[in-house]
Amino acid sequence: MGHGGGGALSAELVRDVFAPAYGGHTLAGLGDSAALEIGGARLAFSTDSFVVRPLFFPGGSIGDLAVNGTVNDLAMSGAKPAYLSCGFILEEGVEIAVVSRVAEALGAAARTAGVEIATGDTKVVEAGHGDGVYINTSGIGLIPRGVDLRPQRVVPGDAVLVSGAIGVHGVAIMSVREGLEFGVEIQSDCAALGGLVESMLAAAGDPGALRVLRDPTRGGLAAALNEIAAASGTGVVIQERAVPVPPAVANACAVLGLDPMYVANEGKLVAFVRPDAADAVLAAMRAHPLGGEAAVIGEVVDAHHGMVVARTGLGGTRVVDLPLGEQLPRIC
């Protein structure tokens, strides 16, 4: 299970098994989506599979995740998402009414995100060989001219921004899965981020002012920051108190011994931005419905290369490692 958690074990699996077997220059970038040049156009292409349990949770469902997860991977390349494929793997015995409810949620999420389901597939496996419904979605989108978002463009001095409160999705899934109550219902932050990214690109003026974007899903904010630090060969310093964590999430994590930095999100992004454009991009994020709690949480430094360090509220520092596996399995 740890190999599917988005942390160090996942990275080892990709590095040692899949990448050598597949080869290819395009795959070597290992971004949220691949940037492809076809017929003079730059396309983003991504695929993702969704095995969340339970199928329905506060704030969303596996259908919403299947659209928003892939749409957001495309958006992290700066692309405008356009088309998705959708493959359903159904377990024998799952009620048609459940499948219909998931499909309706998926279709509604696609319409909200401005994408079309263009092709699909359905398979059924024997009872006991699935978990009701699994979904795979792939997507393509068009990358605007001049946009080049990748961690290799990150340099010391760049500002690190997050679009809002972290840890919400993972805690929402856990609360309903385990029947836990924390005084208030925690709703998943599942959302399509394409519109937010468009606003950020427009506010930056020069598209090169945005260095890289990442949606911190499996492995949470910690995994996303570590991946970017490693790929760019730079260090990252964050101010722990600047990271927005809702009180309900902080309380739930304190009770359960979890670190919000490692808890998954499904409607947030991390942005590395050229320092002279950081204020304009932050203002654009805060003006968007999905970025009202956006904050500058740190900066890139020319030290401890490939490592993320947090400055604590007590004046000390701690290393924010890449997680080994996943604190909360089956969250997407």
PyMOL commands that set and color helices and strands:
alter all, ss='L'
color gray80, all
select helices_A, chain A and resi 2-4+8-22+27-29+62-75+96-113+151-153+168-178+194-204+207-209+220-232+240-242+247-256+260-262+275-287
alter helices_A, ss='H'
color red, helices_A
select strands_A, chain A and resi 34-38+41-50+56-57+60-61+80-91+116-125+133-142+159-162+210-214+235-239+270-273+295-301+308-311+317-319
alter strands_A, ss='S'
color yellow, strands_A
deselect
rebuild
show_as cartoon
